[in-house]
Amino acid sequence: MIEAIHLTKFYDNTPAISDVNFRVEKGEILGFLGPNGAGKTTTMRILTGFLPPTSGTAKVADYDVLDQSLDVRKNIGYMPENPPLYNEMTVSSFLKFISRIKRVPKSKEKERLDYALERCSLQSVRGRLIGHLSRGFRQRVGLAQALIADPKVLILDEPTIGLDPTQIIEIRQLIKGLAGEHTVILSSHILPEVEQTCGRVVIINKGKIIAEGTPERLSLSLRGANVYTVTVKRPSEELTEQIKSLPGILDVRQEEGVYSIEGDKEKDIREEISELIVQKKAGLLELRSVSFTLEDVFVQLTTAEAVSEEPASKKE
């Protein structure tokens, strides 16, 4: 549904993005993750036709963003970081105005308006001036204008920025509900938001794609070992030694009944651990696999890249 192909953009002699490549499948929610200034917004603007690339191209719904820009725009709903809203208009009149700009057929105008208002929970404020709305409701109006023409693709740039925790949860749930009906790119630097909303992520740093995959796969790729935390009622030195003797165990540490166990990356040994503890009647209370969060993955990748780019003299 979306494909970026060797996208590069220079501002004067400074590269904003360099050789960016990724795909987004139909109905997928992709998290486009990176620190401030990483190149997220530049990429979004190229995909939406607001900005031409210096080189490379992109396709949206099989249309080329350069050669078929009008067709691309017909298939995209775009919510920029700060949605341009007309404060003197009511919510309904603004959305009607947007639907006419986007050439929604008159026969479907009411249907699409009612859908956008309902989907974004705006029915209660449909007659209010946008300038009198809270930040949370204004973000909902921004999302509603992106949805009004029933686009195949939604591109959302920092949709929860400036919202309070309750508003963030509401907008996040709204976005998750769009999966399947729309293909979504969610651009953000807020890691928990991406982890809880998106099925797959692309991480960009300093204008380059440095990782791509599901959060789980990225976590596994960075782990040197499988790590387990085991809590038992009756820990003992004997049990510690017996766990160490299991095939695939790399390291065991125990403190106050909690075992931290490292095992072979290629083998899941939870069953063997639990069987041993039950057999020795140590009182198994909990056994869980410990994985990197998306924040761990992000920090490790961006930190490793920063270190690798340091001059040799600074590393010494």
URJO-V307873 format. One line per field, one symbol per residue. ss: DSSP state (a for helix, b for strand, c for the rest). phi: phi as a letter, one per 40 degrees, with the letter a starting at -180 (. if undefined). psi: psi as a letter, one per 40 degrees, with the letter a starting at -180 (. if undefined). A space follows every 10 residues. Layout:
ss: ???
phi: ???
psi: ???
This chain:
ss: cbbbbbbbbb bccbbbbbbb bbbbccccbb bbbcccccca aaaaaaaccc ccccbbbbbb ccbbccccaa aaaacbbbbc cccccccccb aaaaaaaaaa accccaaaaa aaaaaaaaac ccaaacccba aaccaaaaaa aaaaaaaccc ccbbbbbccc ccccaaaaaa aaaaaaccbc cbbbbbbbcc aaaaaaaccb bbbbbccbbb bbbcaaaaaa aacccbbbbb bbccccaaaa aaaaccccbb bbbbbccbbb bbbcccccca aaaaaaaaac cccbbbbbbb cccaaaaaaa aaaaaaaacc caaaac
phi: .babbfcbbb bfbbccbafc babbcdgcbb cbbicdgchc cdccccccgc acccagaabb fgbccccbdc ccccbbbbbc dbdcbcccbc dcccccdccc ccfcddcbcc dccccccccb fbdcbccccc ccccdccccc cdcccccdcf ccbbbbbfcb cgccdccccc cccccdccdg cbcbbbcabc ccccccbbca bbbbafgbcb aaicdccccc ccccacbbbb bbcbcacccd cccdcccgcb abbbafgbcb bbbdccbcbc cccccccccc fcgcbaaacb bccccccccc cccccccccc cdcccc
psi: dhhhhfhhhh hbehhdihfh hiihiheihh hhhiiheeed dddddddeed hiidiaaihh fehhdddfdd ddddehhhhi dghhihdeii dddddddddd defhiddedd ddddddddde fedeedeihd eeiidddddd ddddddedef idhhhhhfee heiidddddd ddddddeeid dihhhhhieh dddddedidi ihhhhfeihe ihaidddddd deheihhihh hidgiidddd ddddeihehd ihihhfehhh hhihdehhfd ddddddddde feghdihihh ihiddddddd ddddddddei idddd.
